[in-house]
Amino acid sequence: MNRIILLGNGFDLAHGLETSYNQFINWVWKTEKELITEYCRNNKPQTRDHIIRYEDDLVLIRNCCNINPILFNNEEGFDWIKKAEKNDWKCLESKLIIKNKFIKKISEITHPQNWVDIEEEYFKELCICLKDESHKMIDNLNIEFKVITDLLILYLQDITINENQVYGVFPSIKDKISSKFNEKDFSTKYKNIPFNKEPKEILYLSFNYTGLISWYNKKTNDNMTVLDIILAHRSTIHIHGLLIDKKNPIIFGYGDEAGETYKIIEDTNKNEYLENMKSAKYSLTDNYKRLESFMVSDDYQIFIFGHSCGKSDRTLLKMLFEDENCLSIKIFYRNYIDDNKVERDNYSEVYKNISRHFSDKKLMRSKVVDKTNCQTLIDKDEIFQENKFGLQN
């Protein structure tokens, strides 16, 4: 019997990488502030009537003559750009406009709740575009989404550790990966399960763009690069691509093909509406075929490491979960402290998300391991012993 380990963004976050969308959006506006500040310093108006214009993919400033007080305030993230957009500059024709309406929307969503699902919001905007008979709205949306995708790549490249450094590992995660099959994880209707034995094969199915998981399976010499190590382990499928592998470009978009809305999208006969659908990009590599081959090779158990199992990956997850060879789905949940300083975990949230991928709820309940037999991804009070570069638990 085999095991498939689903790796989501929570896995990278648990290792100290700031890969959440709200961290990315804060970086976008912090970087934008730095760019505009530098531009204003180098392009000061020579006279009172001299108009200095600034424009890039995100914003347009019609006149920079009085922007310095805004740039040098203490506001961070979306706070400063929101204040700058609303500010009365008291200067002729001065105005800051956020050109990219999509990033403005997701920034506004992120600001109060400190969280946003960019791919889900893209799909919502795409559905609005269906009402536009001229189809100009979808063209604009895709242009704006491409800007965000390019910025996300830059951000992740900026925060990802360079290839000459080795990722630290959690011993408890390493133990979980190859742990023996537990009888409590399976329904009694399944027979001939090799309890108390380790998996025959383990497949890492990563939805992340980083190669962090490769260090949990490192059996290579120290002279190999990160990409060498990743490619040496064919037991890992980076289903959404990899930052440092040009042959496996990142896939950023939406992956729910279920329901009437998607049928309407297809019926438009406009490929622009399918531009950022994940399924349209799976054909660019052999990742999907490799996954299918592993699924049919034997029965398997699924471990969930930091994946929310949200709707943006519904089609792929539904295939994995409902397959007859999938006998068990085990959630390794996250503990956290909420705004009221109460300790909570996200087991129920992930469980509810998983249920959306099952047409047969009885089948779902027989496969998903109950919380009493699940555990956290990282053991409580665990210390990072193998960390060489300051990642924190």
C-alpha positions, 0 to 999 in steps of 0.5 A: 500500500502506498501513501500520497502526501499533499503539501500546501502553503501551510507546510511552507509557512510552518517552516518560517517562509512568508508565503501567505497571500496577505504577506505577499500583498503587503510586500507589493505595496511596500515595494511600490512605496519604495519605487515611488519614493525613489522616483520622487527623489530623482525627479523633483519639480523645477518650478511650481507649475512643473508637473511630474507624472509617475506610472507603472502597472499598479498606479498612476500619479498625475502630479508628484509635486506634493506626494512626499508627506504621504510617502514619508508617513509611517503607514505600511502595506495597503494602509499607505496607498489607501490613504494616498488614494483618498488624500486631498493633496491641495496641488493642481491636478494631483491625484493617485489612482490605483490602476490595477482594480483586481489587486485593489480589490484583494488588498481591500479584502485582505486589509480587515481580515488579514487573509484572502484567496486570490484564486477564488477572488479571480474566479468571482471576477471572471463570473462578473465578466460573463455579463460583458458582451463585448468581452473587454472586461475579461481581457482587462482582468487577465492583464491585471492577473498576469501582473499579480502572477509576475509579482508573486514570482518575484516575491517568492524568489525574493524570500526563498532561500538560495540554493547553497543553503540547506532547509532545516527539517522538523524531526516529527514531520520526518517521522510522520512521512514514513510512519506505519499504517495505523488501523484506526485510520481506516474503515473496517470495510477495507480488508488486507491493509498492511497495518503496522507496516511502512508504505511501499512507496511515498509520493509527495504531491506539492501544490507549492512553488518552492522545493522545501520538501526535497530536504526531507528526502535528501540522499545526495551530496552537498555539491548538488543544487536545489534543482538537482536535488528536486529532479533527482527525486522522482517521487515528488510531483510539483503539480503547480510548477516550481520557481527554479524549473523552467520546464515546470513553470508555475500554474497560478489560477483556478481549478474548479470545473464543477457546476453550471458556471464553468459550463457557461464559461466553456459555452462562451467559446472564448478562450480568454475565459479559460486562460487562467484555469489550472486544467488548461495548463496541466497539459504543459508537463507530464505531472498529471499523467504521473499522478494518475499512474501512481494512483492506479498502481496500488491502494493509497492513504492521503496525508494532508500537510498544510493544504486547506483543500479549498475550491480552487483545486476542487477538480484535482482533489475530487479525483484524488479523494473519490478514487476507489484506491484512496482508502484513508485521508488523514488531516495534520492540522495547525494550532493557532491563537485567535484574535481573542487569545484563544487557542484553536486549530483548523481541523474542522475547517479542512474537514469541511473543505474536503467534504465539498469534494465528495458527491457521496458524503457517506463515502467521505465520512468513511475515508476521512480520519476523525480528529481523535486519531489525527494530530498536529503537523508539528509536535508542540514544543518542538525545537528546530535543531537542524536550522542553519538560517533562522527559520522559526517554528 
